Amino acid sequence: MGFRMLLGREAMVGRLIVDPEKKFELGQPSTESLKEYYYKEPSKKGLKIGLLASNPELYSNRRIIEAGEMRGHEMHFLNLKYCYMKLSASNPEIHYRGGLVLSDFDAIIPRIRPSMTYYGCALTRQFEALKVFALNNAAAITQSRDKLFSLQLLLNNGVDIPTTGFANSPLDTDDLIKMVGGSPLIVKLLEGTQGKGVVLAETKKAAESVINAFKSLNANILVQEFIKEANGKDLRLFVVDGKVVAAMQREAAPGEFRANIHLGGTASVVKVTSEEKKIAIRAAKAMNLKVAGVDIIRSSKGPLLLEVNSSPGLEGIEGATQKDIAGEMIKAIEKNFK
C-alpha cells in the first residue's frame, strides 16, 4: 500500500460507507460528552523550584529536594557559590558555573548560612527581581540575621523577650550588668549562630572580663538576663505560612547551658500552650518570614522569645516529631501558586 490506488464500487461492497448527507447517526451529542471529547483539563504540571543553599548533603536540603520531587515538582539544588548575576535594566540574569542561565524558575527556597548572608540575600533579591517567588524573601532574611534589630522589631510587635542590654563603650559595663539583673548573665555575639558566641558569665567579675574582652575585639554583643528556672531547656516551634506545624523541647547536654542540637542537646516531643503558639506565629509575622524556627524559653514571668531563625534545621525536629515538615514547606509554595 505504498502507492495511491483507486477503488471501484465493487471493492466497497460490504464495507462501512460514510454518507455525507446523513448526520447524527449515533445520536445528538450532549454538552457533557462534547466537553469530555474536546475540553479535557490539561495535565497538571509541577513547579520548577530551586533550593538556594551551600551543602547538598545536609539533611535539611536533601529532605526538601525529596519532598518537592514526591509532590511532582522539578527540584534543583543551586549552590550559592556557583551563582553569579547580571544587573541590567532591560535584561537582568542569574548565571550558574559554566555559563548556564538560570531561567523559568517558579520559586526558590533560600537556606543561607550566616557567613553567606550578604551574597545569599543579594542573589535572592535578584531572583525576586525576575518575578520568582521566594519562600523567605531577602529583606526578611536580612533583618532576621541582625539580632539587635530583630529583637527591637519583636518588642514593637508585642513579643516579650528576656531583659537585654546593648552598649558600645567598655566604660558602661558595670551599669550594663546591673541593667539585666546582675550575674549570672548571658553574653551573646550579634553574629553568632547555633549557640556559638554565647557565653554564660556566672559571676560579676567573669561578666566584666568577658564583656571587656569582646569589646577589645570591637565585637558587637548583647547582654541578657539568665533564666535559671528554664534549667537548660528551651522550645523550638516551627512556623510555616502562619501556622505552627511542629514543636519540640531541646535539653542541654550535662554541664552545658545551651540547648542547641548542634552542641549535643537532645530533642523530644512537647505539648506547647496556645500562648506559646501565638508568640511563635506573631514573631514569624513580625519578621515577615514564611518559614521560621522560633525559640522560646519558659520563665517564671511566662514564655519569653529568645530568637527567630530564618533557615531552621529539619533533622532534630523531624526526628523528634516524625512530621513531614519539608512537605509543609513545599505546600506553602504550592499555596502561593493556586
SETOR-570408 format. One record per residue: residue in one letter; x, y, z of N, C-alpha, C, O in turn. Coordinates in steps of 0.05 Angstrom, whole numbers, padded with zeros to 5 digits, always signed. Layout:
<sites>
aXYZXYZXYZXYZ...
</sites>
This chain:
<sites>
m+00017-00024+00000+00000+00000+00000+00017+00025+00000+00009+00046+00010g+00041+00023-00011+00059+00046-00012+00051+00065-00034+00062+00087-00035f+00032+00058-00052+00024+00075-00074-00006+00081-00072-00021+00065-00061r-00014+00104-00081-00042+00111-00082-00057+00093-00101-00045+00084-00121m-00082+00086-00095-00097+00069-00113-00126+00077-00114-00136+00090-00095l-00140+00071-00134-00168+00078-00138-00184+00053-00133-00179+00032-00146l-00204+00054-00116-00221+00031-00111-00247+00034-00126-00260+00055-00125g-00255+00013-00140-00281+00013-00154-00304+00008-00135-00299+00002-00111r-00329+00009-00145-00352+00006-00128-00354-00022-00117-00362-00027-00094e-00346-00042-00133-00347-00070-00124-00329-00075-00101-00335-00091-00083a-00307-00062-00100-00288-00065-00078-00299-00055-00052-00289-00062-00030m-00319-00037-00053-00330-00025-00029-00354-00040-00018-00366-00033+00002v-00362-00062-00032-00386-00077-00024-00381-00090+00004-00360-00101+00008g-00400-00087+00022-00398-00099+00048-00381-00082+00068-00377-00090+00091r-00371-00060+00059-00355-00043+00076-00372-00020+00087-00393-00013+00076l-00362-00007+00109-00377+00015+00121-00373+00040+00103-00351+00049+00098i-00396+00050+00094-00396+00073+00076-00406+00097+00091-00426+00096+00105v-00391+00119+00089-00400+00144+00102-00416+00160+00082-00407+00167+00060d-00441+00165+00090-00459+00181+00073-00459+00210+00082-00469+00215+00104p-00448+00228+00067-00446+00256+00076-00472+00270+00080-00473+00291+00093e-00494+00259+00069-00520+00272+00072-00533+00265+00099-00551+00280+00108k-00524+00244+00111-00535+00236+00137-00519+00248+00160-00495+00253+00157k-00533+00253+00183-00519+00264+00207-00531+00253+00232-00554+00244+00233f-00515+00254+00253-00523+00245+00280-00534+00216+00280-00554+00210+00292e-00521+00198+00265-00529+00170+00263-00526+00157+00291-00540+00138+00297l-00507+00168+00307-00502+00157+00334-00517+00173+00355-00513+00170+00379g-00535+00191+00346-00550+00207+00365-00537+00234+00369-00514+00238+00363q-00554+00253+00378-00544+00281+00383-00525+00281+00407-00533+00273+00429p-00500+00290+00404-00481+00290+00427-00490+00311+00447-00498+00333+00440s-00487+00304+00473-00493+00323+00494-00470+00342+00500-00448+00338+00491t-00477+00364+00514-00456+00384+00521-00434+00371+00537-00410+00377+00534e-00442+00352+00556-00423+00338+00573-00404+00321+00557-00380+00320+00562s-00415+00306+00537-00398+00289+00521-00379+00305+00503-00356+00297+00498l-00388+00328+00493-00371+00345+00478-00347+00355+00495-00325+00357+00485k-00354+00363+00520-00333+00372+00538-00312+00350+00543-00288+00355+00544e-00323+00325+00546-00306+00302+00551-00287+00297+00528-00264+00290+00531y-00298+00301+00503-00282+00295+00479-00262+00317+00473-00239+00312+00466y-00271+00342+00476-00255+00365+00466-00243+00384+00487-00224+00399+00481y-00254+00384+00511-00245+00403+00531-00234+00390+00556-00241+00398+00578k-00216+00371+00552-00204+00358+00575-00185+00377+00589-00171+00393+00577e-00185+00375+00616-00167+00391+00632-00138+00385+00625-00131+00361+00623p-00122+00405+00622-00093+00399+00617-00081+00385+00640-00088+00390+00663s-00062+00367+00635-00049+00352+00657-00034+00372+00674-00021+00390+00664k-00035+00367+00700-00022+00385+00719+00008+00383+00717+00019+00361+00716k+00021+00406+00715+00050+00407+00712+00062+00417+00738+00053+00436+00750g+00083+00403+00747+00096+00411+00771+00111+00438+00768+00115+00447+00746l+00118+00449+00790+00133+00475+00790+00163+00469+00788+00172+00448+00795k+00177+00489+00778+00206+00488+00777+00216+00503+00801+00214+00528+00802i+00228+00489+00821+00236+00501+00846+00266+00498+00850+00277+00476+00847g+00279+00520+00858+00307+00519+00864+00312+00521+00894+00299+00537+00908l+00330+00505+00904+00338+00506+00932+00365+00520+00933+00386+00509+00925l+00365+00545+00943+00389+00561+00944+00404+00557+00970+00396+00568+00991a+00426+00541+00970+00439+00534+00994+00469+00528+00988+00478+00533+00966s+00483+00517+01008+00512+00513+01005+00520+00484+01004+00540+00476+00991n+00505+00466+01018+00513+00439+01021+00491+00420+01013+00471+00417+01028p+00494+00406+00990+00472+00388+00981+00469+00363+00998+00448+00350+00997e+00489+00357+01014+00488+00333+01031+00475+00337+01058+00470+00318+01073l+00470+00362+01065+00458+00369+01091+00430+00356+01092+00415+00357+01073y+00423+00345+01115+00397+00331+01118+00374+00349+01109+00357+00340+01094s+00373+00373+01119+00351+00391+01113+00348+00395+01083+00326+00395+01072n+00370+00399+01069+00369+00404+01040+00361+00379+01025+00345+00381+01006r+00370+00356+01033+00362+00331+01020+00332+00326+01023+00319+00317+01005r+00322+00332+01047+00294+00327+01053+00276+00346+01037+00255+00338+01027i+00284+00371+01033+00268+00389+01018+00267+00381+00988+00246+00382+00976i+00290+00373+00977+00291+00363+00949+00273+00339+00946+00257+00337+00928e+00275+00320+00965+00259+00296+00965+00229+00302+00967+00213+00291+00952a+00222+00320+00985+00194+00327+00989+00182+00340+00964+00159+00335+00956g+00198+00357+00951+00188+00370+00926+00184+00350+00904+00164+00352+00889e+00203+00332+00901+00200+00312+00880+00177+00293+00885+00163+00284+00867m+00172+00286+00911+00150+00269+00918+00123+00282+00910+00103+00268+00905r+00122+00309+00910+00098+00323+00904+00097+00331+00874+00080+00348+00866g+00115+00320+00858+00113+00323+00829+00126+00348+00818+00120+00356+00796h+00145+00360+00833+00158+00385+00824+00186+00379+00813+00198+00359+00820e+00195+00397+00797+00223+00395+00786+00241+00410+00805+00241+00435+00806m+00257+00396+00820+00274+00408+00841+00303+00410+00831+00314+00392+00819h+00315+00433+00838+00343+00438+00830+00358+00449+00855+00349+00467+00868f+00381+00437+00860+00398+00447+00882+00417+00468+00869+00432+00462+00850l+00416+00493+00879+00432+00515+00869+00452+00523+00890+00445+00535+00910n+00477+00517+00885+00499+00524+00904+00504+00554+00902+00510+00565+00881l+00501+00567+00925+00505+00596+00926+00531+00605+00913+00532+00625+00899k+00552+00591+00918+00579+00599+00909+00581+00597+00879+00598+00610+00867y+00564+00580+00866+00566+00577+00837+00548+00596+00822+00549+00596+00797c+00533+00612+00836+00515+00631+00823+00528+00659+00820+00542+00667+00838y+00523+00672+00798+00531+00700+00795+00510+00714+00778+00495+00701+00763m+00510+00740+00779+00487+00754+00767+00495+00777+00749+00517+00788+00751k+00477+00783+00731+00480+00806+00713+00458+00826+00720+00435+00820+00718l+00467+00850+00727+00448+00872+00734+00444+00888+00709+00463+00900+00698s+00419+00889+00700+00412+00904+00676+00383+00913+00678+00366+00898+00687a+00378+00938+00669+00351+00948+00670+00332+00933+00650+00309+00929+00655s+00344+00925+00628+00328+00912+00607+00329+00881+00608+00309+00868+00600n+00351+00870+00617+00354+00841+00615+00370+00830+00639+00393+00820+00635p+00359+00831+00664+00374+00820+00686+00375+00790+00685+00356+00777+00675e+00397+00778+00694+00401+00749+00692+00415+00738+00717+00428+00753+00731i+00412+00712+00721+00428+00698+00740+00441+00674+00725+00428+00659+00712h+00467+00672+00728+00482+00651+00714+00493+00631+00735+00496+00637+00758y+00498+00607+00725+00509+00586+00742+00536+00578+00731+00541+00581+00707r+00553+00567+00747+00580+00560+00739+00580+00546+00711+00565+00526+00708g+00596+00555+00693+00596+00544+00666+00581+00560+00646+00581+00554+00623g+00567+00582+00656+00553+00600+00638+00523+00593+00635+00510+00607+00620l+00513+00573+00648+00485+00566+00646+00468+00589+00657+00472+00597+00680v+00448+00598+00642+00430+00619+00652+00407+00605+00667+00393+00588+00656l+00402+00613+00691+00381+00602+00707+00355+00617+00700+00351+00640+00707s+00337+00603+00687+00312+00616+00678+00288+00597+00683+00291+00574+00689d+00265+00609+00681+00239+00594+00683+00234+00582+00710+00218+00563+00713f+00248+00592+00731+00242+00582+00758+00216+00594+00768+00211+00618+00764d+00199+00578+00780+00175+00588+00792+00179+00598+00820+00167+00618+00829a+00197+00584+00835+00202+00591+00863+00230+00583+00872+00242+00566+00860i+00239+00596+00892+00264+00588+00905+00260+00586+00935+00243+00599+00947i+00276+00568+00947+00276+00565+00976+00304+00573+00986+00322+00557+00984p+00308+00597+00996+00334+00605+01006+00340+00593+01033+00325+00596+01052r+00362+00579+01035+00372+00569+01061+00401+00577+01062+00420+00563+01055i+00405+00601+01073+00431+00615+01071+00446+00613+01098+00435+00621+01119r+00470+00602+01097+00486+00601+01122+00495+00629+01130+00498+00647+01112p+00499+00635+01156+00505+00662+01165+00529+00675+01151+00529+00699+01145s+00550+00659+01145+00574+00670+01132+00568+00679+01103+00584+00694+01091m+00546+00670+01092+00539+00677+01064+00514+00695+01063+00502+00698+01041t+00507+00708+01085+00483+00724+01086+00482+00746+01065+00463+00749+01051y+00504+00761+01063+00504+00784+01045+00500+00775+01016+00483+00785+01002y+00516+00756+01007+00515+00747+00979+00489+00731+00974+00477+00734+00953g+00481+00715+00993+00457+00699+00990+00432+00716+00987+00415+00710+00971c+00431+00738+01003+00408+00756+01002+00409+00772+00975+00388+00779+00964a+00433+00778+00966+00435+00792+00940+00424+00775+00917+00410+00785+00900l+00431+00749+00918+00420+00730+00898+00390+00727+00900+00376+00726+00880t+00380+00726+00925+00351+00723+00929+00337+00747+00918+00315+00744+00906r+00348+00771+00923+00336+00796+00912+00335+00795+00881+00316+00804+00869q+00356+00784+00869+00358+00782+00840+00336+00763+00829+00323+00769+00809f+00332+00741+00843+00310+00723+00836+00283+00737+00838+00266+00734+00821e+00280+00752+00860+00255+00767+00864+00250+00787+00841+00228+00791+00833a+00272+00800+00832+00270+00819+00810+00262+00805+00784+00249+00818+00767l+00268+00779+00782+00260+00764+00759+00232+00751+00762+00224+00734+00747k+00217+00761+00783+00190+00752+00789+00189+00722+00797+00169+00709+00792v+00210+00713+00811+00210+00686+00822+00201+00688+00851+00212+00705+00866f+00183+00671+00859+00173+00672+00887+00194+00661+00906+00204+00639+00902a+00201+00676+00927+00220+00667+00947+00204+00660+00972+00189+00676+00983l+00208+00635+00982+00193+00626+01005+00199+00644+01029+00180+00651+01044n+00224+00652+01033+00231+00673+01052+00245+00695+01035+00265+00689+01022n+00235+00719+01035+00247+00740+01018+00272+00751+01030+00278+00747+01054a+00288+00765+01014+00314+00775+01022+00312+00794+01045+00329+00794+01063a+00293+00812+01044+00290+00832+01066+00285+00819+01093+00296+00827+01113a+00268+00798+01093+00262+00784+01118+00286+00769+01129+00291+00769+01153i+00301+00757+01111+00325+00742+01119+00346+00762+01131+00358+00756+01152t+00350+00784+01117+00369+00804+01126+00364+00814+01154+00381+00815+01171q+00338+00821+01159+00332+00832+01186+00332+00810+01207+00338+00816+01230s+00327+00785+01200+00328+00763+01220+00356+00758+01229+00361+00748+01251r+00376+00764+01211+00404+00759+01218+00416+00781+01236+00438+00778+01247d+00402+00803+01238+00411+00825+01256+00396+00821+01283+00373+00829+01285k+00410+00809+01302+00397+00801+01327+00385+00825+01342+00363+00824+01353l+00400+00847+01342+00391+00871+01357+00366+00882+01344+00346+00888+01357f+00367+00886+01317+00344+00897+01303+00320+00879+01305+00297+00888+01308s+00324+00853+01303+00302+00834+01304+00289+00835+01332+00264+00833+01334l+00305+00837+01353+00293+00840+01380+00277+00865+01383+00255+00865+01395q+00287+00887+01372+00272+00913+01373+00246+00910+01357+00225+00921+01366l+00247+00897+01335+00223+00893+01318+00202+00876+01332+00179+00882+01331l+00212+00855+01346+00194+00837+01361+00180+00851+01384+00156+00848+01389l+00196+00867+01398+00185+00883+01421+00163+00902+01411+00143+00906+01424n+00168+00914+01388+00149+00933+01376+00123+00919+01368+00103+00932+01364n+00124+00893+01365+00101+00877+01357+00089+00862+01381+00074+00843+01377g+00097+00870+01405+00085+00858+01429+00095+00831+01437+00081+00816+01451v+00119+00824+01428+00130+00798+01436+00151+00802+01458+00169+00818+01455d+00147+00789+01481+00164+00793+01504+00190+00777+01501+00190+00755+01491i+00212+00789+01511+00239+00776+01509+00252+00778+01537+00243+00794+01553p+00273+00763+01542+00289+00767+01567+00301+00795+01567+00307+00806+01545t+00304+00807+01590+00315+00834+01592+00343+00834+01579+00360+00817+01585t+00347+00853+01561+00371+00853+01545+00384+00881+01545+00370+00901+01545g+00411+00881+01546+00426+00906+01545+00445+00907+01521+00455+00886+01513f+00451+00931+01511+00469+00934+01489+00484+00960+01493+00472+00981+01497a+00510+00960+01491+00526+00984+01495+00551+00983+01477+00559+00961+01468n+00562+01006+01472+00586+01007+01455+00612+01010+01471+00632+00998+01464s+00611+01026+01492+00635+01032+01507+00639+01013+01531+00620+01007+01545p+00664+01003+01535+00670+00987+01558+00667+01001+01585+00665+00989+01606l+00666+01028+01584+00663+01044+01608+00635+01040+01620+00631+01046+01644d+00616+01030+01604+00588+01026+01614+00583+00997+01623+00560+00990+01628t+00604+00981+01625+00600+00952+01632+00586+00948+01658+00568+00931+01660d+00593+00963+01679+00582+00959+01705+00551+00964+01705+00536+00948+01716d+00543+00986+01693+00515+00992+01692+00500+00973+01674+00476+00967+01679l+00513+00963+01653+00501+00944+01634+00494+00918+01649+00473+00906+01645i+00512+00909+01667+00507+00885+01683+00484+00889+01702+00467+00871+01705k+00483+00912+01714+00460+00918+01733+00434+00919+01718+00413+00911+01728m+00435+00929+01693+00411+00933+01677+00395+00907+01672+00371+00907+01671v+00410+00885+01670+00397+00859+01664+00394+00842+01690+00389+00818+01688g+00398+00854+01713+00393+00840+01738+00417+00827+01751+00415+00811+01769g+00441+00835+01741+00466+00824+01753+00472+00796+01743+00459+00785+01726s+00493+00785+01755+00502+00758+01748+00485+00737+01763+00473+00743+01784p+00483+00712+01751+00494+00704+01725+00479+00717+01702+00455+00724+01705l+00493+00719+01680+00480+00731+01656+00492+00719+01631+00512+00705+01632i+00479+00724+01609+00487+00713+01583+00499+00735+01566+00488+00757+01564v+00522+00729+01554+00534+00748+01535+00533+00735+01507+00542+00712+01503k+00522+00749+01488+00518+00738+01461+00531+00756+01439+00528+00780+01439l+00546+00743+01422+00555+00757+01398+00532+00762+01379+00516+00744+01375l+00530+00785+01367+00508+00791+01349+00509+00774+01324+00488+00768+01312e+00533+00766+01316+00536+00750+01292+00536+00720+01297+00539+00704+01278g+00532+00711+01322+00534+00683+01328+00510+00667+01319+00488+00679+01314t+00513+00641+01316+00491+00623+01308+00495+00595+01319+00518+00588+01325q+00474+00579+01321+00475+00552+01331+00489+00550+01359+00502+00530+01365g+00485+00571+01375+00496+00571+01402+00525+00580+01403+00536+00583+01425k+00538+00585+01380+00565+00594+01380+00566+00624+01387+00548+00639+01379g+00586+00633+01402+00587+00661+01410+00568+00668+01433+00562+00691+01436v+00559+00647+01448+00542+00652+01471+00557+00642+01496+00565+00619+01498v+00560+00660+01516+00575+00654+01540+00558+00659+01565+00544+00679+01566l+00560+00640+01584+00547+00644+01610+00568+00655+01629+00588+00641+01635a+00563+00679+01639+00581+00690+01660+00568+00687+01687+00547+00700+01692e+00579+00670+01704+00566+00663+01729+00571+00683+01751+00555+00685+01770t+00592+00699+01749+00596+00720+01770+00600+00747+01756+00604+00749+01732k+00598+00768+01773+00601+00795+01761+00629+00799+01750+00632+00811+01729k+00649+00788+01763+00677+00791+01754+00680+00777+01727+00693+00788+01709a+00668+00753+01725+00670+00738+01699+00656+00753+01677+00665+00755+01654a+00633+00765+01684+00617+00781+01664+00633+00804+01654+00634+00809+01630e+00646+00819+01672+00662+00842+01665+00685+00833+01646+00691+00847+01626s+00698+00811+01653+00721+00801+01637+00712+00794+01609+00725+00801+01589v+00690+00779+01607+00680+00770+01580+00671+00794+01563+00679+00796+01540i+00655+00812+01576+00645+00836+01561+00669+00853+01551+00669+00861+01528n+00688+00858+01568+00710+00875+01561+00728+00862+01540+00740+00875+01523a+00731+00835+01542+00746+00820+01522+00734+00823+01494+00748+00827+01474f+00708+00819+01493+00694+00822+01467+00696+00851+01457+00700+00855+01433k+00693+00870+01475+00695+00898+01467+00722+00905+01456+00725+00921+01437s+00743+00894+01468+00770+00899+01458+00775+00889+01430+00793+00898+01416l+00758+00870+01422+00760+00859+01394+00740+00873+01375+00736+00865+01352n+00728+00895+01386+00708+00910+01370+00684+00893+01361+00672+00898+01341a+00678+00873+01378+00655+00856+01371+00630+00868+01384+00630+00878+01406n+00608+00866+01369+00582+00875+01379+00569+00853+01395+00566+00830+01385i+00561+00859+01419+00549+00838+01437+00523+00848+01450+00518+00872+01453l+00507+00828+01457+00483+00833+01474+00488+00821+01501+00501+00800+01503v+00479+00834+01522+00480+00823+01549+00451+00817+01557+00433+00834+01554q+00446+00792+01566+00418+00784+01571+00415+00770+01598+00433+00756+01607e+00392+00774+01610+00387+00761+01636+00387+00730+01632+00379+00720+01612f+00397+00716+01653+00398+00687+01653+00373+00676+01665+00366+00683+01688i+00358+00659+01651+00333+00648+01661+00340+00621+01674+00341+00600+01661k+00345+00622+01700+00355+00598+01715+00334+00576+01715+00340+00553+01713e+00308+00584+01719+00287+00564+01722+00282+00548+01696+00268+00528+01698a+00293+00557+01674+00290+00541+01649+00305+00515+01650+00299+00496+01637n+00326+00515+01667+00342+00490+01673+00353+00478+01647+00352+00454+01643g+00365+00495+01630+00378+00485+01606+00359+00475+01584+00367+00460+01567k+00333+00483+01586+00314+00474+01566+00302+00498+01551+00298+00519+01562d+00296+00494+01526+00280+00514+01511+00262+00499+01491+00264+00475+01488l+00245+00515+01478+00226+00504+01458+00233+00514+01430+00240+00537+01427r+00231+00497+01411+00234+00505+01383+00207+00500+01369+00198+00477+01367l+00194+00521+01361+00168+00519+01347+00174+00525+01317+00185+00546+01311f+00165+00508+01300+00169+00511+01271+00144+00522+01258+00123+00510+01258v+00147+00547+01247+00124+00560+01235+00127+00560+01205+00148+00567+01194v+00106+00551+01191+00105+00551+01162+00079+00565+01153+00057+00555+01160d+00082+00586+01138+00059+00600+01127+00038+00608+01148+00014+00604+01144g+00047+00618+01171+00029+00628+01192+00018+00607+01210-00001+00613+01226k+00028+00582+01209+00018+00561+01227+00042+00547+01240+00063+00543+01228v+00037+00539+01265+00058+00522+01279+00053+00494+01270+00033+00481+01277v+00072+00483+01254+00069+00456+01243+00082+00434+01260+00076+00410+01257a+00100+00442+01278+00113+00423+01296+00127+00438+01319+00133+00462+01316a+00131+00424+01340+00145+00436+01363+00161+00414+01378+00152+00391+01379m+00183+00422+01389+00200+00403+01404+00212+00418+01428+00214+00443+01428q+00220+00403+01448+00235+00414+01470+00264+00405+01467+00270+00382+01461r+00282+00424+01470+00311+00418+01468+00323+00420+01497+00317+00439+01512e+00339+00400+01504+00351+00400+01530+00381+00398+01528+00392+00382+01513a+00395+00416+01542+00424+00417+01541+00437+00392+01551+00426+00378+01569a+00460+00386+01540+00476+00363+01550+00486+00369+01578+00487+00392+01586p+00492+00348+01594+00502+00353+01621+00526+00372+01622+00545+00369+01607g+00525+00391+01640+00547+00411+01643+00546+00433+01623+00563+00450+01622e+00525+00434+01606+00522+00454+01585+00496+00470+01590+00476+00458+01599f+00496+00496+01584+00471+00512+01588+00457+00517+01562+00434+00526+01562r+00470+00512+01539+00458+00517+01513+00445+00492+01503+00457+00470+01504a+00420+00494+01495+00404+00470+01488+00406+00464+01458+00391+00446+01449n+00423+00477+01443+00425+00472+01414+00432+00443+01408+00449+00432+01420i+00418+00432+01388+00423+00404+01380+00452+00401+01370+00465+00380+01375h+00463+00422+01356+00490+00421+01345+00511+00419+01368+00534+00411+01363l+00503+00426+01392+00522+00425+01415+00516+00402+01433+00524+00402+01457g+00503+00382+01423+00498+00358+01439+00472+00357+01454+00467+00338+01469g+00455+00377+01449+00428+00377+01462+00411+00355+01451+00415+00346+01429t+00391+00347+01466+00372+00326+01458+00345+00338+01452+00337+00358+01465a+00330+00326+01434+00304+00336+01426+00282+00316+01434+00286+00292+01433s+00260+00326+01443+00237+00309+01450+00211+00324+01443+00210+00348+01441v+00190+00308+01439+00164+00320+01433+00153+00334+01458+00157+00325+01481v+00140+00357+01454+00129+00372+01476+00102+00384+01468+00098+00391+01445k+00085+00386+01488+00059+00399+01482+00062+00428+01489+00067+00436+01512v+00059+00445+01470+00061+00474+01474+00034+00486+01480+00013+00476+01471t+00034+00508+01494+00009+00522+01502+00000+00539+01478+00015+00545+01460s-00025+00548+01480-00036+00565+01459-00022+00592+01459-00018+00605+01438e-00013+00601+01483+00002+00626+01485+00029+00624+01471+00037+00643+01457e+00042+00601+01475+00068+00597+01461+00065+00596+01431+00082+00606+01416k+00043+00584+01422+00038+00583+01393+00033+00611+01382+00043+00619+01361k+00018+00627+01397+00012+00654+01389+00037+00671+01387+00041+00687+01368i+00055+00667+01406+00081+00682+01406+00097+00675+01381+00108+00693+01368a+00098+00649+01375+00113+00640+01352+00102+00651+01326+00117+00660+01308i+00076+00650+01323+00062+00660+01299+00066+00690+01296+00071+00700+01274r+00063+00704+01319+00066+00733+01318+00095+00741+01311+00100+00761+01297a+00114+00726+01322+00142+00731+01317+00149+00727+01287+00162+00744+01275a+00140+00705+01275+00145+00700+01247+00132+00721+01229+00143+00730+01209k+00108+00730+01237+00094+00751+01222+00108+00778+01224+00111+00792+01205a+00118+00784+01249+00132+00809+01253+00158+00810+01236+00166+00831+01226m+00170+00787+01233+00195+00785+01217+00189+00781+01187+00208+00781+01171n+00164+00778+01180+00155+00773+01152+00168+00748+01141+00175+00747+01117l+00169+00727+01157+00181+00701+01148+00159+00681+01144+00142+00676+01161k+00159+00668+01120+00140+00647+01114+00149+00621+01129+00132+00605+01137v+00175+00617+01132+00186+00594+01147+00204+00605+01168+00222+00621+01163a+00200+00596+01193+00216+00606+01215+00218+00585+01237+00198+00571+01243g+00241+00584+01249+00245+00568+01274+00245+00588+01297+00263+00604+01299v+00225+00586+01314+00222+00606+01336+00230+00592+01362+00218+00572+01370d+00250+00604+01376+00260+00593+01401+00247+00608+01424+00249+00633+01426i+00235+00593+01442+00221+00605+01465+00231+00591+01491+00237+00567+01491i+00233+00607+01512+00242+00596+01538+00220+00600+01558+00207+00621+01558r+00215+00580+01575+00195+00583+01596+00207+00594+01621+00226+00583+01632s+00196+00617+01630+00207+00630+01654+00185+00634+01674+00161+00628+01669s+00192+00644+01698+00172+00649+01719+00153+00672+01711+00131+00675+01722k+00162+00688+01691+00145+00710+01681+00128+00702+01658+00112+00717+01647g+00130+00676+01650+00116+00666+01626+00135+00661+01603+00159+00664+01607p+00125+00653+01580+00143+00647+01558+00156+00672+01547+00143+00693+01543l+00182+00670+01541+00198+00692+01530+00211+00683+01504+00220+00661+01502l+00212+00701+01485+00224+00694+01459+00254+00698+01460+00263+00720+01468l+00269+00678+01451+00298+00681+01450+00308+00690+01423+00324+00708+01421e+00298+00677+01402+00309+00682+01375+00290+00672+01354+00274+00654+01359v+00292+00684+01330+00277+00674+01306+00297+00667+01284+00314+00684+01277n+00296+00643+01275+00316+00633+01255+00302+00631+01228+00281+00618+01226s+00314+00643+01208+00302+00643+01181+00310+00618+01164+00298+00613+01143s+00330+00603+01173+00337+00578+01160+00339+00555+01180+00361+00544+01184p+00317+00548+01193+00318+00528+01214+00323+00500+01204+00314+00493+01182g+00339+00485+01219+00345+00457+01211+00321+00439+01214+00304+00444+01232l+00320+00418+01198+00297+00400+01199+00303+00373+01214+00285+00360+01223e+00328+00366+01216+00335+00340+01225+00325+00334+01254+00312+00314+01259g+00331+00353+01272+00323+00348+01300+00293+00347+01304+00283+00330+01317i+00279+00366+01291+00250+00368+01296+00235+00347+01280+00214+00337+01290e+00244+00339+01256+00230+00318+01242+00235+00291+01256+00217+00274+01257g+00259+00288+01266+00266+00263+01280+00250+00260+01306+00241+00238+01313a+00246+00282+01320+00231+00281+01346+00201+00278+01342+00188+00264+01357t+00190+00292+01322+00161+00293+01318+00150+00274+01297+00126+00269+01296q+00168+00264+01280+00160+00246+01258+00141+00260+01239+00124+00247+01227k+00144+00286+01236+00126+00301+01218+00141+00309+01193+00165+00314+01193d+00126+00311+01171+00138+00318+01145+00139+00348+01142+00122+00360+01128i+00158+00361+01155+00160+00390+01154+00169+00400+01127+00160+00421+01118a+00187+00385+01114+00196+00392+01087+00172+00393+01068+00170+00411+01051g+00154+00374+01071+00130+00374+01055+00112+00398+01060+00100+00409+01041e+00111+00407+01085+00095+00431+01092+00107+00456+01078+00093+00474+01070m+00134+00457+01076+00147+00479+01062+00139+00480+01032+00134+00501+01021i+00139+00456+01020+00131+00454+00992+00102+00462+00988+00095+00476+00969k+00085+00454+01007+00056+00461+01006+00053+00491+01007+00035+00502+00994a+00069+00505+01023+00068+00534+01025+00073+00548+00998+00062+00568+00991i+00092+00536+00983+00098+00546+00956+00074+00541+00938+00066+00559+00923e+00063+00517+00938+00040+00510+00921+00017+00529+00927+00003+00537+00908k+00012+00535+00952-00010+00552+00960-00007+00580+00947-00027+00592+00939n+00018+00589+00944+00022+00615+00932+00014+00615+00902+00007+00636+00891f+00016+00591+00889+00010+00590+00860-00019+00582+00854-00026+00579+00831k-00036+00577+00875-00063+00569+00870-00079+00593+00859-00102+00590+00853
</sites>
